[in-house]
């Protein structure tokens, strides 16, 4: 057999490192932008000032050195004695300047001699000899060094001041944006009374910036949405109230019909209409937020067993840990009764109601809740899959749970089936 070789798979490229979440904020981005622009501007202005002052300082020193060189040249040609800072082929003369002067040209150059800056000026004389003079350049070098330090210090102060002012201005804008975002989240959560109330939008004659325009548009949208929802709620309540009186008479008339199959059908439909009307009235009261709770201590184990007995369904009750909670018994029974009825109507047995402290779950073993319900909660008058009902039972359960201050979540179990989880407010010091 021919031996085979295997090649190890290349290691996968790991995830790219991500910056901290706070770096995505507008304040941080504005601070970085201001800092970069200030540094670039300070560097540009500093370089221009440095070059200008350095050229002026070097030019003045060069003029003095060339003047001294002219005086030394005249003294040399007259046979007079050269000054103390002039000499022929001095040992400290830079080589490049020496070669330039030996070639017949005059020139100047700054060099350090014994750690002291010196300005040299050199020119040719007879033969290949060079006449050079030197002057002290320490004052000019100190001037340029002091200027550089002043430029750096002033640039740091300017950048710091600009950064503080810019951060203050940007923070004011971002604070208003955060307030607008919080109000938008409150509105999406159902608080239709929430408004931004930006003072710039109250006076139309006052110039408005972009943040004020967004805040005004959000307030206008919330007002329009609230008006439409209130109109729909009033319509629902009015319809339910108007149906209540004729349905009462219809129910009384159905009771007077002779026994028989047609009579049973009529009574069944009248009962369904009465139930629907009562549900609509209850939803209208929940929408109006006029409900008041009647709190009392209730043990959840006996309460859930009573709900199951009243539902007349085959529902298993499992009490893992029984607790006594302060709640409205009638509303809690309404919530649990709707959850149990929905599980039997739209799910499959077995249906299990579990009490684990203040957490109550109702689970069936059917196909589970539809995706729209898990993602956005129950919607009235919406059902899927050809199931019967009006979608009001879960809507009422969710509304009553909010009145109780409890949370109600709708999920699907991993191994199949719908799972409703009701978490009641509970104090560990309760009995």
C-alpha positions as a Python dict, from the first residue, in 0.01 Angstrom:
ca = {
    (1, 'X'): (0, 0, 0),
    (2, 'X'): (120, 348, -80),
    (3, 'X'): (165, 554, 234),
    (4, 'X'): (-46, 865, 251),
    (5, 'X'): (25, 1190, 421),
    (6, 'X'): (-225, 1421, 573),
    (7, 'X'): (-205, 1796, 592),
    (8, 'X'): (-348, 1973, 887),
    (9, 'X'): (-621, 2219, 808),
    (10, 'X'): (-513, 2577, 846),
    (11, 'X'): (-630, 2724, 1167),
    (12, 'X'): (-937, 2939, 1120),
    (13, 'X'): (-891, 3308, 1138),
    (14, 'X'): (-1018, 3431, 1467),
    (15, 'X'): (-1264, 3715, 1501),
    (16, 'X'): (-1124, 4058, 1450),
    (17, 'X'): (-1069, 4248, 1770),
    (18, 'X'): (-1347, 4493, 1833),
    (19, 'X'): (-1320, 4833, 1991),
    (20, 'X'): (-1505, 4897, 2317),
    (21, 'X'): (-1870, 4991, 2282),
    (22, 'X'): (-1811, 5345, 2410),
    (23, 'X'): (-1593, 5422, 2107),
    (24, 'X'): (-1903, 5407, 1887),
    (25, 'X'): (-2059, 5708, 2059),
    (26, 'X'): (-2084, 6041, 1883),
    (27, 'X'): (-1901, 6214, 2170),
    (28, 'X'): (-1596, 5992, 2132),
    (29, 'X'): (-1590, 6030, 1754),
    (30, 'X'): (-1622, 6407, 1780),
    (31, 'X'): (-1343, 6418, 2041),
    (32, 'X'): (-1112, 6216, 1815),
    (33, 'X'): (-1197, 6434, 1515),
    (34, 'X'): (-1139, 6759, 1708),
    (35, 'X'): (-812, 6628, 1851),
    (36, 'X'): (-678, 6515, 1514),
    (37, 'X'): (-776, 6840, 1342),
    (38, 'X'): (-630, 7053, 1622),
    (39, 'X'): (-305, 6856, 1618),
    (40, 'X'): (-279, 6889, 1241),
    (41, 'X'): (-352, 7262, 1250),
    (42, 'X'): (-111, 7319, 1539),
    (43, 'X'): (162, 7123, 1360),
    (44, 'X'): (110, 7321, 1039),
    (45, 'X'): (108, 7661, 1208),
    (46, 'X'): (401, 7564, 1431),
    (47, 'X'): (605, 7451, 1133),
    (48, 'X'): (530, 7776, 945),
    (49, 'X'): (624, 7993, 1244),
    (50, 'X'): (936, 7789, 1315),
    (51, 'X'): (1058, 7811, 957),
    (52, 'X'): (986, 8183, 935),
    (53, 'X'): (1161, 8273, 1262),
    (54, 'X'): (1450, 8033, 1195),
    (55, 'X'): (1510, 8184, 851),
    (56, 'X'): (1504, 8534, 996),
    (57, 'X'): (1741, 8446, 1282),
    (58, 'X'): (1982, 8256, 1057),
    (59, 'X'): (1968, 8537, 799),
    (60, 'X'): (2064, 8799, 1056),
    (61, 'X'): (2352, 8582, 1183),
    (62, 'X'): (2465, 8517, 826),
    (63, 'X'): (2470, 8890, 746),
    (64, 'X'): (2683, 8960, 1053),
    (65, 'X'): (2920, 8676, 968),
    (66, 'X'): (2961, 8793, 607),
    (67, 'X'): (3020, 9149, 730),
    (68, 'X'): (3295, 9022, 962),
    (69, 'X'): (3437, 8822, 671),
    (70, 'X'): (3452, 9139, 456),
    (71, 'X'): (3635, 9323, 736),
    (72, 'X'): (3879, 9034, 779),
    (73, 'X'): (3943, 9018, 406),
    (74, 'X'): (4019, 9391, 393),
    (75, 'X'): (4253, 9359, 691),
    (76, 'X'): (4432, 9063, 531),
    (77, 'X'): (4477, 9249, 202),
    (78, 'X'): (4606, 9555, 389),
    (79, 'X'): (4852, 9342, 583),
    (80, 'X'): (4685, 9429, 911),
    (81, 'X'): (4633, 9191, 1198),
    (82, 'X'): (4320, 8971, 1185),
    (83, 'X'): (4066, 8985, 1463),
    (84, 'X'): (4038, 8723, 1740),
    (85, 'X'): (3747, 8545, 1566),
    (86, 'X'): (3910, 8535, 1221),
    (87, 'X'): (4181, 8310, 1090),
    (88, 'X'): (4332, 8136, 793),
    (89, 'X'): (4239, 7769, 771),
    (90, 'X'): (4115, 7756, 1134),
    (91, 'X'): (4096, 7401, 1276),
    (92, 'X'): (3727, 7415, 1367),
    (93, 'X'): (3606, 7511, 1018),
    (94, 'X'): (3358, 7252, 882),
    (95, 'X'): (3499, 7049, 596),
    (96, 'X'): (3212, 7117, 359),
    (97, 'X'): (3247, 7492, 404),
    (98, 'X'): (3629, 7462, 366),
    (99, 'X'): (3587, 7286, 32),
    (100, 'X'): (3337, 7545, -83),
    (101, 'X'): (3575, 7834, -2),
    (102, 'X'): (3876, 7653, -151),
    (103, 'X'): (3677, 7624, -471),
    (104, 'X'): (3656, 8003, -498),
    (105, 'X'): (3312, 8070, -342),
    (106, 'X'): (3204, 8237, -22),
    (107, 'X'): (2957, 8072, 215),
    (108, 'X'): (2820, 8042, 567),
    (109, 'X'): (2734, 7748, 788),
    (110, 'X'): (2607, 7682, 1142),
    (111, 'X'): (2794, 7420, 1340),
    (112, 'X'): (2844, 7317, 1702),
    (113, 'X'): (3185, 7381, 1848),
    (114, 'X'): (3242, 7269, 2205),
    (115, 'X'): (2867, 7220, 2234),
    (116, 'X'): (2807, 7586, 2145),
    (117, 'X'): (2635, 7680, 1819),
    (118, 'X'): (2862, 7883, 1590),
    (119, 'X'): (2799, 8066, 1263),
    (120, 'X'): (3095, 8032, 1021),
    (121, 'X'): (3168, 8247, 716),
    (122, 'X'): (3453, 8156, 483),
    (123, 'X'): (3597, 8281, 156),
    (124, 'X'): (3905, 8217, -65),
    (125, 'X'): (4236, 8404, -48),
    (126, 'X'): (4560, 8355, -239),
    (127, 'X'): (4646, 7998, -322),
    (128, 'X'): (4421, 7729, -183),
    (129, 'X'): (4397, 7889, 156),
    (130, 'X'): (4070, 7985, 322),
    (131, 'X'): (3992, 8287, 533),
    (132, 'X'): (3715, 8220, 786),
    (133, 'X'): (3544, 8405, 1070),
    (134, 'X'): (3310, 8276, 1342),
    (135, 'X'): (3047, 8440, 1555),
    (136, 'X'): (2853, 8312, 1852),
    (137, 'X'): (2515, 8173, 1747),
    (138, 'X'): (2398, 8068, 2097),
    (139, 'X'): (2148, 8352, 2127),
    (140, 'X'): (1985, 8265, 1794),
    (141, 'X'): (1971, 7894, 1884),
    (142, 'X'): (1815, 7977, 2221),
    (143, 'X'): (1562, 8198, 2048),
    (144, 'X'): (1457, 7918, 1815),
    (145, 'X'): (1447, 7661, 2099),
    (146, 'X'): (1235, 7892, 2312),
    (147, 'X'): (1004, 7953, 2021),
    (148, 'X'): (963, 7577, 1967),
    (149, 'X'): (879, 7524, 2334),
    (150, 'X'): (629, 7810, 2322),
    (151, 'X'): (469, 7664, 2011),
    (152, 'X'): (438, 7320, 2172),
    (153, 'X'): (300, 7459, 2499),
    (154, 'X'): (50, 7690, 2332),
    (155, 'X'): (-55, 7409, 2099),
    (156, 'X'): (-123, 7178, 2394),
    (157, 'X'): (-324, 7447, 2571),
    (158, 'X'): (-516, 7531, 2254),
    (159, 'X'): (-591, 7165, 2184),
    (160, 'X'): (-705, 7108, 2543),
    (161, 'X'): (-927, 7416, 2545),
    (162, 'X'): (-1074, 7334, 2205),
    (163, 'X'): (-1133, 6974, 2311),
    (164, 'X'): (-1316, 7084, 2627),
    (165, 'X'): (-1532, 7334, 2443),
    (166, 'X'): (-1603, 7085, 2163),
    (167, 'X'): (-1683, 6806, 2407),
    (168, 'X'): (-1920, 7037, 2595),
    (169, 'X'): (-2098, 7137, 2274),
    (170, 'X'): (-2120, 6779, 2145),
    (171, 'X'): (-2236, 6651, 2485),
    (172, 'X'): (-2524, 6896, 2483),
    (173, 'X'): (-2631, 6764, 2142),
    (174, 'X'): (-2589, 6398, 2237),
    (175, 'X'): (-2779, 6454, 2563),
    (176, 'X'): (-3074, 6582, 2362),
    (177, 'X'): (-3044, 6289, 2122),
    (178, 'X'): (-3040, 6042, 2413),
    (179, 'X'): (-3350, 6208, 2558),
    (180, 'X'): (-3526, 6177, 2221),
    (181, 'X'): (-3425, 5809, 2198),
    (182, 'X'): (-3556, 5740, 2550),
    (183, 'X'): (-3890, 5895, 2464),
    (184, 'X'): (-3908, 5692, 2143),
    (185, 'X'): (-3847, 5372, 2341),
    (186, 'X'): (-4118, 5471, 2592),
    (187, 'X'): (-4363, 5527, 2308),
    (188, 'X'): (-4278, 5192, 2151),
    (189, 'X'): (-4333, 5034, 2494),
    (190, 'X'): (-4688, 5170, 2507),
    (191, 'X'): (-4646, 5502, 2690),
    (192, 'X'): (-4825, 5723, 2440),
    (193, 'X'): (-4819, 6020, 2678),
    (194, 'X'): (-4440, 6048, 2654),
    (195, 'X'): (-4311, 6359, 2476),
    (196, 'X'): (-3966, 6507, 2421),
    (197, 'X'): (-4083, 6864, 2476),
    (198, 'X'): (-3770, 7027, 2332),
    (199, 'X'): (-3790, 7400, 2424),
    (200, 'X'): (-3672, 7494, 2075),
    (201, 'X'): (-3989, 7346, 1924),
    (202, 'X'): (-4227, 7551, 2139),
    (203, 'X'): (-4143, 7876, 1964),
    (204, 'X'): (-4169, 7839, 1586),
    (205, 'X'): (-3995, 8175, 1536),
    (206, 'X'): (-3685, 8047, 1713),
    (207, 'X'): (-3420, 7893, 1485),
    (208, 'X'): (-3428, 7514, 1514),
    (209, 'X'): (-3143, 7275, 1468),
    (210, 'X'): (-3165, 6918, 1338),
    (211, 'X'): (-3212, 6765, 1686),
    (212, 'X'): (-3507, 6996, 1754),
    (213, 'X'): (-3658, 6900, 1418),
    (214, 'X'): (-3631, 6529, 1504),
    (215, 'X'): (-3779, 6587, 1850),
    (216, 'X'): (-4068, 6787, 1704),
    (217, 'X'): (-4138, 6520, 1442),
    (218, 'X'): (-4137, 6250, 1712),
    (219, 'X'): (-4378, 6447, 1930),
    (220, 'X'): (-4609, 6506, 1634),
    (221, 'X'): (-4601, 6137, 1544),
    (222, 'X'): (-4678, 6034, 1904),
    (223, 'X'): (-4969, 6279, 1923),
    (224, 'X'): (-5115, 6155, 1595),
    (225, 'X'): (-5070, 5791, 1698),
    (226, 'X'): (-5227, 5852, 2036),
    (227, 'X'): (-5523, 6027, 1877),
    (228, 'X'): (-5585, 5737, 1638),
    (229, 'X'): (-5550, 5473, 1909),
    (230, 'X'): (-5785, 5659, 2140),
    (231, 'X'): (-6037, 5686, 1857),
    (232, 'X'): (-6013, 5310, 1796),
    (233, 'X'): (-6048, 5238, 2168),
    (234, 'X'): (-6357, 5457, 2193),
    (235, 'X'): (-6502, 5287, 1888),
    (236, 'X'): (-6443, 4942, 2038),
    (237, 'X'): (-6596, 5045, 2370),
    (238, 'X'): (-6898, 5208, 2201),
    (239, 'X'): (-6960, 4904, 1981),
    (240, 'X'): (-6939, 4670, 2280),
    (241, 'X'): (-7178, 4885, 2484),
    (242, 'X'): (-7423, 4915, 2195),
    (243, 'X'): (-7419, 4537, 2140),
    (244, 'X'): (-7476, 4461, 2504),
    (245, 'X'): (-7843, 4571, 2517),
    (246, 'X'): (-7969, 4388, 2204),
    (247, 'X'): (-7769, 4078, 2302),
    (248, 'X'): (-7939, 4075, 2642),
    (249, 'X'): (-8279, 4083, 2471),
    (250, 'X'): (-8167, 3820, 2220),
    (251, 'X'): (-8051, 3595, 2501),
    (252, 'X'): (-8388, 3632, 2679),
    (253, 'X'): (-8572, 3557, 2355),
    (254, 'X'): (-8356, 3248, 2292),
    (255, 'X'): (-8450, 3113, 2633),
    (256, 'X'): (-8816, 3122, 2529),
    (257, 'X'): (-8763, 2909, 2217),
    (258, 'X'): (-8893, 2550, 2228),
    (259, 'X'): (-8636, 2279, 2292),
    (260, 'X'): (-8460, 2142, 1985),
    (261, 'X'): (-8147, 2144, 1780),
    (262, 'X'): (-8212, 2485, 1620),
    (263, 'X'): (-8268, 2635, 1964),
    (264, 'X'): (-7937, 2494, 2089),
    (265, 'X'): (-7757, 2645, 1790),
    (266, 'X'): (-7915, 2985, 1850),
    (267, 'X'): (-7832, 2979, 2222),
    (268, 'X'): (-7474, 2872, 2147),
    (269, 'X'): (-7422, 3160, 1903),
    (270, 'X'): (-7584, 3409, 2140),
    (271, 'X'): (-7355, 3290, 2420),
    (272, 'X'): (-7052, 3330, 2191),
    (273, 'X'): (-7159, 3684, 2102),
    (274, 'X'): (-7208, 3771, 2468),
    (275, 'X'): (-6861, 3635, 2552),
    (276, 'X'): (-6708, 3837, 2268),
    (277, 'X'): (-6888, 4150, 2382),
    (278, 'X'): (-6768, 4107, 2741),
    (279, 'X'): (-6412, 4051, 2617),
    (280, 'X'): (-6428, 4370, 2411),
    (281, 'X'): (-6555, 4564, 2710),
    (282, 'X'): (-6274, 4425, 2925),
    (283, 'X'): (-6014, 4518, 2663),
    (284, 'X'): (-6156, 4871, 2639),
    (285, 'X'): (-6123, 4908, 3017),
    (286, 'X'): (-5765, 4782, 3003),
    (287, 'X'): (-5684, 5022, 2720),
    (288, 'X'): (-5828, 5310, 2920),
    (289, 'X'): (-5601, 5213, 3214),
    (290, 'X'): (-5889, 5265, 3453),
    (291, 'X'): (-5854, 4928, 3627),
    (292, 'X'): (-5785, 4917, 4000),
    (293, 'X'): (-5646, 4616, 4184),
    (294, 'X'): (-5787, 4464, 4502),
    (295, 'X'): (-5480, 4322, 4671),
    (296, 'X'): (-5488, 4036, 4919),
    (297, 'X'): (-5262, 3750, 5028),
    (298, 'X'): (-5313, 3438, 4816),
    (299, 'X'): (-5137, 3102, 4817),
    (300, 'X'): (-5066, 3011, 4458),
    (301, 'X'): (-5103, 2631, 4495),
    (302, 'X'): (-5471, 2626, 4599),
    (303, 'X'): (-5548, 2917, 4366),
    (304, 'X'): (-5416, 2735, 4059),
    (305, 'X'): (-5600, 2416, 4152),
    (306, 'X'): (-5921, 2617, 4182),
    (307, 'X'): (-5862, 2770, 3837),
    (308, 'X'): (-5812, 2426, 3680),
    (309, 'X'): (-6126, 2289, 3845),
    (310, 'X'): (-6324, 2586, 3719),
    (311, 'X'): (-6194, 2541, 3364),
    (312, 'X'): (-6330, 2185, 3348),
    (313, 'X'): (-6023, 2068, 3157),
    (314, 'X'): (-5773, 1787, 3205),
    (315, 'X'): (-5484, 2002, 3326),
    (316, 'X'): (-5205, 1872, 3545),
    (317, 'X'): (-5103, 2100, 3833),
    (318, 'X'): (-4745, 2069, 3961),
    (319, 'X'): (-4650, 2270, 4269),
    (320, 'X'): (-4271, 2281, 4301),
    (321, 'X'): (-4268, 2555, 4564),
    (322, 'X'): (-4582, 2719, 4696),
    (323, 'X'): (-4567, 3082, 4806),
    (324, 'X'): (-4813, 3343, 4929),
    (325, 'X'): (-4821, 3654, 4712),
    (326, 'X'): (-4997, 3986, 4750),
    (327, 'X'): (-5214, 4011, 4439),
    (328, 'X'): (-5564, 4052, 4301),
    (329, 'X'): (-5712, 3701, 4310),
    (330, 'X'): (-5986, 3766, 4055),
    (331, 'X'): (-5749, 3911, 3796),
    (332, 'X'): (-5490, 3638, 3852),
    (333, 'X'): (-5758, 3370, 3804),
    (334, 'X'): (-5863, 3547, 3485),
    (335, 'X'): (-5506, 3539, 3351),
    (336, 'X'): (-5450, 3172, 3437),
    (337, 'X'): (-5794, 3071, 3311),
    (338, 'X'): (-5726, 3232, 2972),
    (339, 'X'): (-5384, 3067, 2948),
    (340, 'X'): (-5525, 2723, 3030),
    (341, 'X'): (-5818, 2766, 2790),
    (342, 'X'): (-5585, 2880, 2512),
    (343, 'X'): (-5355, 2582, 2571),
    (344, 'X'): (-5644, 2336, 2534),
    (345, 'X'): (-5806, 2519, 2244),
    (346, 'X'): (-5494, 2569, 2027),
    (347, 'X'): (-5244, 2320, 2169),
    (348, 'X'): (-5233, 1948, 2239),
    (349, 'X'): (-5244, 1753, 2566),
    (350, 'X'): (-5097, 1707, 2811),
    (351, 'X'): (-5133, 2061, 2947),
    (352, 'X'): (-4924, 2125, 3260),
    (353, 'X'): (-4958, 2419, 3498),
    (354, 'X'): (-4648, 2452, 3718),
    (355, 'X'): (-4605, 2669, 4026),
    (356, 'X'): (-4244, 2739, 4124),
    (357, 'X'): (-4250, 3021, 4376),
    (358, 'X'): (-4387, 3339, 4217),
    (359, 'X'): (-4334, 3194, 3867),
    (360, 'X'): (-4627, 3012, 3706),
    (361, 'X'): (-4594, 2836, 3371),
    (362, 'X'): (-4862, 2690, 3147),
    (363, 'X'): (-4735, 2452, 2882),
    (364, 'X'): (-4900, 2236, 2617),
    (365, 'X'): (-4747, 1991, 2371),
    (366, 'X'): (-4884, 2124, 2045),
    (367, 'X'): (-4714, 2310, 1760),
    (368, 'X'): (-4627, 2610, 1976),
    (369, 'X'): (-4703, 2977, 1944),
    (370, 'X'): (-4674, 3138, 1599),
    (371, 'X'): (-4367, 3347, 1530),
    (372, 'X'): (-4550, 3680, 1530),
    (373, 'X'): (-4683, 3613, 1882),
    (374, 'X'): (-4343, 3514, 2023),
    (375, 'X'): (-4174, 3819, 1871),
    (376, 'X'): (-4437, 4090, 1927),
    (377, 'X'): (-4691, 3950, 2169),
    (378, 'X'): (-5058, 3863, 2112),
    (379, 'X'): (-5262, 4070, 1868),
    (380, 'X'): (-5636, 4100, 1891),
    (381, 'X'): (-5841, 3948, 1608),
    (382, 'X'): (-5540, 3770, 1460),
    (383, 'X'): (-5510, 3391, 1441),
    (384, 'X'): (-5317, 3160, 1213),
    (385, 'X'): (-5341, 2805, 1091),
    (386, 'X'): (-5720, 2803, 1062),
    (387, 'X'): (-5770, 2800, 1439),
    (388, 'X'): (-6093, 2928, 1589),
    (389, 'X'): (-6099, 3231, 1811),
    (390, 'X'): (-6050, 3605, 1801),
    (391, 'X'): (-5707, 3639, 1963),
    (392, 'X'): (-5860, 3817, 2262),
    (393, 'X'): (-5787, 3564, 2536),
    (394, 'X'): (-5410, 3612, 2538),
    (395, 'X'): (-5453, 3986, 2485),
    (396, 'X'): (-5669, 4007, 2797),
    (397, 'X'): (-5425, 3786, 2990),
    (398, 'X'): (-5136, 4016, 2897),
    (399, 'X'): (-5335, 4328, 2990),
    (400, 'X'): (-5445, 4189, 3325),
    (401, 'X'): (-5087, 4078, 3399),
    (402, 'X'): (-4970, 4438, 3345),
    (403, 'X'): (-5239, 4561, 3585),
    (404, 'X'): (-5105, 4316, 3845),
    (405, 'X'): (-4751, 4440, 3786),
    (406, 'X'): (-4649, 4095, 3660),
    (407, 'X'): (-4462, 3997, 3345),
    (408, 'X'): (-4605, 3748, 3096),
    (409, 'X'): (-4380, 3596, 2831),
    (410, 'X'): (-4479, 3370, 2543),
    (411, 'X'): (-4215, 3127, 2417),
    (412, 'X'): (-4189, 2781, 2265),
    (413, 'X'): (-4032, 2492, 2452),
    (414, 'X'): (-3718, 2336, 2304),
    (415, 'X'): (-3884, 1994, 2270),
    (416, 'X'): (-4208, 2137, 2130),
    (417, 'X'): (-4515, 2303, 2267),
    (418, 'X'): (-4621, 2652, 2372),
    (419, 'X'): (-4492, 2788, 2702),
    (420, 'X'): (-4644, 3087, 2882),
    (421, 'X'): (-4447, 3216, 3182),
    (422, 'X'): (-4612, 3446, 3437),
    (423, 'X'): (-4382, 3608, 3693),
    (424, 'X'): (-4566, 3776, 3980),
    (425, 'X'): (-4417, 4051, 4199),
    (426, 'X'): (-4303, 3887, 4519),
    (427, 'X'): (-4127, 3998, 4834),
    (428, 'X'): (-3915, 3736, 5009),
    (429, 'X'): (-4042, 3864, 5342),
    (430, 'X'): (-4399, 3773, 5253),
    (431, 'X'): (-4539, 3467, 5435),
}
